[in-house]
Amino acid sequence: MADKDERVETETTEPIADEHGDVRRRFVQLWNERTGGDASALAADWQPVATLLEDHASAAAEVADPALLMESGSETPTSHPGAQ
């Protein structure tokens, strides 16, 4: 049985790793479609990627960044550059 620290790490890192994999797959799809000539289709395919990246940046600013600050002992608040 995993101890508490391993469970927390898994609960945190698995969704992040899954999301990163999804972004990579979507970028590969976009790369493969870039020469198709259909700009509206490419723009439509880009929108879910843009939304996913915005959501990821917001979540990092709200959850991960404060946790990292506490872990590092820093008292200086920072924000994620993508979370504006």
GUBA-599957 format. One record per residue: residue number from 1; x, y, z negated of N, C-alpha, C, O in turn; residue in one letter. Coordinates in steps of 0.05 Angstrom, whole numbers. Example, Ala and Ser with C-alpha at 12.3 -4.5 7.8 and 13.67 -1.06 7.14 Angstrom:
2
ATOM     i   n_east   n_north     n_up   ca_east   ca_north    ca_up   c_east   c_north     c_up   o_east   o_north     o_up   aa
ATOM     1      264      -114     -156       246        -90     -156      264       -66     -156      285       -66     -169    A
ATOM     2      257       -45     -142       273        -21     -143      258         1     -157      268        23     -161    S
end
This chain:
84
ATOM     i   n_east   n_north     n_up   ca_east   ca_north    ca_up   c_east   c_north     c_up   o_east   o_north     o_up   aa
ATOM     1       17       -24        0         0          0        0       18        25        0       37        26      -15    M
ATOM     2       11        44       16        27         69       18       22        86       -6        0        88      -17    A
ATOM     3       43       100      -14        40        118      -37       27       144      -27       23       148       -3    D
ATOM     4       19       161      -46         4        185      -40       19       203      -20        7       213       -1    K
ATOM     5       45       207      -23        60        224       -5       60       214       24       57       229       43    D
ATOM     6       61       187       27        60        176       54       33       179       67       30       184       91    E
ATOM     7       12       177       50       -16        180       61      -20       209       70      -31       214       91    R
ATOM     8      -11       228       53       -14        256       61        1       262       86       -9       276      104    V
ATOM     9       26       252       89        41        257      112       28       245      137       26       258      158    E
ATOM    10       17       221      134         3        208      157      -22       223      164      -28       227      188    T
ATOM    11      -37       231      144       -62        246      150      -56       273      163      -73       283      178    E
ATOM    12      -33       284      158       -26        309      170      -12       305      197      -19       319      216    T
ATOM    13        6       287      199        23        285      223        9       270      246       14       277      269    T
ATOM    14       -7       250      240       -20        235      262      -38       252      279      -35       251      304    E
ATOM    15      -55       268      268       -72        285      285      -55       305      301      -61       311      325    P
ATOM    16      -34       315      289       -16        334      303       -2       320      327       -2       330      349    I
ATOM    17        8       296      321        22        281      343        2       274      365        9       275      388    A
ATOM    18      -22       266      358       -43        260      378      -49       285      395      -51       283      420    D
ATOM    19      -51       308      382       -57        333      396      -34       340      415      -39       349      437    E
ATOM    20      -10       337      405        13        343      422       14       325      447       20       333      469    H
ATOM    21        7       299      443         6        281      465      -16       289      485      -11       287      510    G
ATOM    22      -38       298      475       -60        307      493      -51       332      509      -57       333      533    D
ATOM    23      -37       350      496       -28        374      511       -8       366      532       -9       376      555    V
ATOM    24       10       348      526        30        338      546       16       326      570       22       332      593    R
ATOM    25       -4       309      564       -19        296      586      -33       317      604      -33       315      628    R
ATOM    26      -45       336      591       -59        357      606      -40       374      623      -47       381      645    R
ATOM    27      -16       380      612         3        394      628       13       378      652       17       389      673    F
ATOM    28       16       352      649        23        335      671        1       336      692        7       338      716    V
ATOM    29      -24       335      684       -46        337      703      -46       363      718      -49       364      742    Q
ATOM    30      -41       385      703       -40        411      716      -17       413      735      -20       423      757    L
ATOM    31        6       402      727        30        402      745       23       387      771       31       396      793    W
ATOM    32       10       364      768         4        348      792      -17       361      810      -18       356      834    N
ATOM    33      -34       379      799       -55        392      814      -46       419      826      -61       431      841    E
ATOM    34      -22       428      819       -14        455      826      -12       459      856      -15       482      866    R
ATOM    35       -7       438      871        -4        441      900      -30       435      916      -30       435      940    T
ATOM    36      -52       430      901       -77        423      914      -90       446      929     -106       441      947    G
ATOM    37      -83       471      922       -94        494      937     -120       504      926     -130       524      936    G
ATOM    38     -132       490      908      -158        498      897     -154       513      871     -153       501      849    D
ATOM    39     -152       540      873      -145        556      849     -168       555      829     -162       555      805    A
ATOM    40     -193       553      837      -215        553      818     -215       526      802     -221       526      779    S
ATOM    41     -208       504      816      -206        479      802     -183       479      782     -186       468      760    A
ATOM    42     -161       490      790      -138        492      772     -144       509      748     -137       503      725    L
ATOM    43     -158       532      752      -166        549      730     -185       535      711     -183       538      687    A
ATOM    44     -203       519      722      -222        504      706     -207       483      690     -214       478      667    A
ATOM    45     -187       470      702      -171        450      687     -154       463      666     -147       450      646    D
ATOM    46     -146       488      670      -128        502      651     -144       510      626     -133       510      604    W
ATOM    47     -169       517      628      -184        527      606     -184       509      581     -180       519      559    Q
ATOM    48     -189       483      584      -188        466      560     -160       465      547     -157       463      522    P
ATOM    49     -139       468      563      -112        468      552     -108       494      537      -97       494      514    V
ATOM    50     -117       517      548      -114        542      534     -129       542      508     -119       552      488    A
ATOM    51     -153       531      508      -169        530      483     -155       512      463     -154       520      439    T
ATOM    52     -145       489      471      -131        471      453     -106       485      441     -102       482      417    L
ATOM    53      -91       500      457       -68        514      447      -75       536      427      -62       539      407    L
ATOM    54      -96       550      433      -106        571      415     -115       559      388     -108       570      367    E
ATOM    55     -130       538      390      -140        524      365     -116       514      349     -116       516      324    D
ATOM    56      -96       503      362       -73        492      349      -57       514      335      -49       511      312    H
ATOM    57      -54       537      348       -40        559      336      -55       570      312      -42       577      292    A
ATOM    58      -81       572      314       -97        582      292      -95       563      268      -93       572      245    S
ATOM    59      -97       537      273       -95        517      252      -68       518      238      -66       516      214    A
ATOM    60      -47       522      254       -20        523      243      -18       548      225       -6       546      203    A
ATOM    61      -29       570      234       -28        594      218      -44       592      192      -35       602      171    A
ATOM    62      -66       578      192       -83        575      169      -74       553      150      -77       556      126    E
ATOM    63      -63       531      160       -58        508      144      -28       503      141      -17       502      119    V
ATOM    64      -15       499      163        13        490      162       32       512      153       49       507      136    A
ATOM    65       29       536      162        48        557      155       47       563      125       69       564      113    D
ATOM    66       24       566      112        24        570       83       36       547       68       50       550       48    P
ATOM    67       31       522       77        43        499       64       73       499       66       87       492       47    A
ATOM    68       83       506       90       112        507       94      124       529       77      146       526       66    L
ATOM    69      111       552       74       121        573       57      123       564       28      143       569       15    L
ATOM    70      102       551       18       103        541       -9      125       521      -13      139       521      -33    M
ATOM    71      129       503        7       149        483        5      177       495        5      195       486       -9    E
ATOM    72      181       516       21       207        529       22      212       548       -1      235       556       -5    S
ATOM    73      191       555      -16       194        574      -38      195       603      -29      200       620      -45    G
ATOM    74      189       608       -4       189        635        6      164       649       -3      142       637       -4    S
ATOM    75      167       674      -10       143        690      -18      135       709        4      115       724        1    E
ATOM    76      149       709       26       143        727       48      123       715       66      128       695       79    T
ATOM    77       99       726       68        79        715       86       86       720      115       96       742      122    P
ATOM    78       82       701      131        86        703      160       62       693      174       45       679      162    T
ATOM    79       59       700      199        37        688      214       48       676      239       70       682      248    S
ATOM    80       33       657      250        41        644      274       38       663      297       18       677      299    H
ATOM    81       58       665      315        57        685      336       33       681      355       23       701      366    P
ATOM    82       22       657      357         0        652      375      -27       658      361      -47       658      375    G
ATOM    83      -27       661      335       -53        665      321      -57       695      316      -53       705      294    A
ATOM    84      -66       709      336       -71        737      335     -101       742      335     -109       765      333    Q
end
